[in-house]
Amino acid sequence: LVEMQRDEWWYTARPEQIPPNTPDIFIILYLAGRGAGKSRSGSEWIVDRAHKHPLDARGVPTEWLVVADTLADARTINAEGPSGILNVLRRRKIEHRYKQSPRPMILFPSESKIYFEGADDEDTGRGYNAAGILCDELAKWKYPDATWDMLQFGLRLGRRPRQVVTTTPRPLPLLKRIM
């Protein structure tokens, strides 16, 4: 009852907002129009994964990455927004520390981290060792193909690295390949 009053995601989410939890799925695409709950769904997914998998198989803290069209959008929408990750963490009472500069980052007591990046540089994602990536509004990215390719190299840690793509429809060749 307390969780229902707190609007926990398992209670308020629609079935299409819950990503499948099968080991053979590497990319989860949430393609929908404005107001469908894509940002909230992505925030809930990455918080759930980071909370359940704070360490990799070797005992090393995991890294997670959120990429929006710009760093400003990653911060104002995905981190701090009404459907953002910070609100999910507060509601779920998950201990964390939010560092705003030089780049936004959420740190957990386990030393696991969630990084935020903008997709306005073709090298976005270079050097990361991510266990999971949330790609927000991919259809708005300045360099969708180059950024996507670079992110794939950074998605390499954990037992089952995965990524969620949340975006509004647009006839992009990359989006068609993902589908």
Backbone torsions as a table, in degrees:
resi	resn	phi	psi	omega
1	LEU	NA	-42.2	179.8
2	VAL	-61.6	-42.3	179.8
3	GLU	-66.2	-35.6	177.7
4	MET	-67.0	-40.7	178.1
5	GLN	-66.4	-28.2	179.6
6	ARG	-84.9	2.9	-179.3
7	ASP	59.2	42.8	178.0
8	GLU	-58.2	147.9	-173.6
9	TRP	-59.6	-39.5	-179.6
10	TRP	-60.6	-24.9	-177.6
11	TYR	-92.3	-37.3	-173.1
12	THR	-96.0	-21.0	-175.8
13	ALA	-69.7	145.6	171.3
14	ARG	-81.9	156.1	-177.4
15	PRO	-53.6	-38.5	-178.6
16	GLU	-71.8	-10.9	178.8
17	GLN	-89.4	-8.8	-179.9
18	ILE	-96.8	115.2	-179.5
19	PRO	-67.2	147.7	177.3
20	PRO	-65.1	147.0	-178.7
21	ASN	-112.8	60.8	179.1
22	THR	-114.2	140.8	-173.0
23	PRO	-67.0	-20.0	-175.6
24	ASP	-88.5	-0.9	179.8
25	ILE	-95.9	123.0	-178.3
26	PHE	-100.5	-36.6	-179.6
27	ILE	-121.8	127.6	176.6
28	ILE	-112.0	121.2	-178.1
29	LEU	-107.7	124.8	173.7
30	TYR	-113.0	96.5	-176.2
31	LEU	-106.1	112.7	-176.5
32	ALA	-160.7	167.3	-179.7
33	GLY	-80.0	-178.5	-179.6
34	ARG	-60.8	140.2	176.1
35	GLY	81.0	8.5	-178.6
36	ALA	-80.8	-11.4	180.0
37	GLY	94.1	24.5	-178.7
38	LYS	-64.7	-46.0	-178.0
39	SER	-63.2	-44.6	178.8
40	ARG	-63.8	-42.1	178.8
41	SER	-60.8	-44.6	178.4
42	GLY	-64.2	-41.1	178.5
43	SER	-63.5	-44.4	179.3
44	GLU	-63.1	-40.2	-179.2
45	TRP	-62.5	-49.6	-174.8
46	ILE	-70.7	-35.0	176.1
47	VAL	-65.1	-44.3	179.5
48	ASP	-60.1	-47.0	-179.4
49	ARG	-64.6	-45.3	-178.7
50	ALA	-64.7	-36.9	-179.6
51	HIS	-71.5	-40.1	-178.6
52	LYS	-79.3	-22.5	-176.6
53	HIS	-128.9	66.2	-178.3
54	PRO	-73.4	-21.1	-178.9
55	LEU	-129.4	148.7	175.8
56	ASP	-85.0	-175.2	-175.7
57	ALA	-61.6	-24.6	179.7
58	ARG	-91.5	0.6	-178.8
59	GLY	86.3	12.4	179.5
60	VAL	-88.9	136.7	178.3
61	PRO	-57.7	138.4	-178.4
62	THR	-81.1	154.8	175.4
63	GLU	-118.1	139.9	-179.8
64	TRP	-126.9	151.9	-174.6
65	LEU	-134.5	134.0	174.3
66	VAL	-116.0	122.9	-179.0
67	VAL	-121.5	120.7	175.6
68	ALA	-114.1	-179.8	-177.0
69	ASP	-63.8	-33.7	174.5
70	THR	-135.8	161.3	176.8
71	LEU	-63.5	-36.9	178.2
72	ALA	-60.3	-42.5	177.9
73	ASP	-67.8	-38.4	177.9
74	ALA	-59.1	-40.7	-179.6
75	ARG	-74.0	-52.3	-172.4
76	THR	-76.3	-29.7	-178.8
77	ILE	-98.3	-56.1	-171.9
78	ASN	-78.7	-32.3	178.7
79	ALA	-92.2	-57.0	-168.8
80	GLU	-99.4	-10.1	-175.2
81	GLY	-68.2	169.9	-178.7
82	PRO	-57.1	-32.4	177.7
83	SER	-103.5	15.5	-174.1
84	GLY	-79.8	172.2	-175.1
85	ILE	-63.1	-39.2	180.0
86	LEU	-61.8	-39.2	177.8
87	ASN	-68.2	-36.0	175.9
88	VAL	-64.0	-45.2	180.0
89	LEU	-62.5	-42.9	179.5
90	ARG	-64.5	-45.7	-178.9
91	ARG	-61.8	-40.7	-179.1
92	ARG	-82.3	-3.2	179.6
93	LYS	56.7	45.0	177.3
94	ILE	-94.4	124.0	-178.0
95	GLU	-64.8	133.8	-178.4
96	HIS	-162.7	168.2	173.2
97	ARG	-133.1	133.0	-179.5
98	TYR	-104.8	122.1	178.9
99	LYS	-110.3	120.6	-174.3
100	GLN	-88.9	-24.9	-177.1
101	SER	-140.7	154.9	7.5
102	PRO	-74.4	-25.2	173.7
103	ARG	-127.8	144.1	178.9
104	PRO	-60.5	140.7	-179.5
105	MET	-157.5	141.5	174.1
106	ILE	-110.4	129.0	-179.5
107	LEU	-114.1	139.2	179.4
108	PHE	-110.0	157.3	178.3
109	PRO	-56.0	-27.2	178.9
110	SER	-73.7	-5.4	-173.9
111	GLU	78.3	4.2	171.5
112	SER	-67.2	150.7	-175.9
113	LYS	-137.3	150.2	168.5
114	ILE	-116.7	118.9	178.4
115	TYR	-98.7	154.2	177.9
116	PHE	-123.3	135.6	-178.4
117	GLU	-140.0	160.5	172.6
118	GLY	-106.2	146.3	-178.5
119	ALA	-92.5	28.2	-178.8
120	ASP	-94.5	14.2	175.6
121	ASP	-135.9	134.0	-177.3
122	GLU	-63.0	-21.2	-179.7
123	ASP	-93.2	8.1	178.3
124	THR	-54.9	129.2	179.4
125	GLY	101.8	-13.7	-179.5
126	ARG	-61.8	129.5	175.4
127	GLY	91.2	-7.8	179.2
128	TYR	-79.1	154.1	173.2
129	ASN	-123.8	69.9	-170.4
130	ALA	-85.1	141.8	172.0
131	ALA	-88.4	-18.2	178.3
132	GLY	-165.9	149.6	-179.2
133	ILE	-132.4	134.7	171.0
134	LEU	-104.8	115.3	178.6
135	CYS	-101.8	106.8	-175.5
136	ASP	-99.2	133.3	178.8
137	GLU	50.9	52.1	179.7
138	LEU	-54.1	-32.7	-178.6
139	ALA	-67.6	-13.1	178.6
140	LYS	-98.3	-6.6	-175.1
141	TRP	-62.8	143.5	-179.5
142	LYS	-68.5	-41.9	-179.7
143	TYR	-125.4	70.1	-172.1
144	PRO	-58.3	-46.3	-175.9
145	ASP	-68.2	-49.2	-178.3
146	ALA	-64.2	-43.4	179.8
147	THR	-65.2	-44.1	178.9
148	TRP	-58.4	-47.3	-179.3
149	ASP	-60.5	-42.6	179.8
150	MET	-65.1	-39.7	179.7
151	LEU	-63.1	-32.9	-178.8
152	GLN	-63.6	-32.9	177.1
153	PHE	-69.9	-29.4	-178.6
154	GLY	-84.7	-9.8	-178.6
155	LEU	-94.0	90.4	-171.1
156	ARG	-146.7	1.9	-178.5
157	LEU	-113.8	163.9	178.9
158	GLY	94.1	170.6	-178.3
159	ARG	-70.1	-38.8	179.6
160	ARG	-142.5	82.5	179.3
161	PRO	-63.8	140.5	-178.1
162	ARG	-142.7	166.7	174.8
163	GLN	-142.4	147.0	175.4
164	VAL	-115.5	132.6	176.5
165	VAL	-112.8	122.4	175.8
166	THR	-117.2	125.1	-178.3
167	THR	-161.7	157.1	171.1
168	THR	-82.4	152.7	-178.2
169	PRO	-64.9	142.1	174.2
170	ARG	-162.0	142.1	-174.1
171	PRO	-76.4	64.6	177.8
172	LEU	-91.9	137.6	175.6
173	PRO	-57.4	-39.3	179.0
174	LEU	-62.5	-43.5	179.3
175	LEU	-63.0	-38.4	176.8
176	LYS	-64.2	-38.8	177.7
177	ARG	-66.4	-39.0	179.4
178	ILE	-64.0	-41.0	179.8
179	MET	-66.4	NA	NA
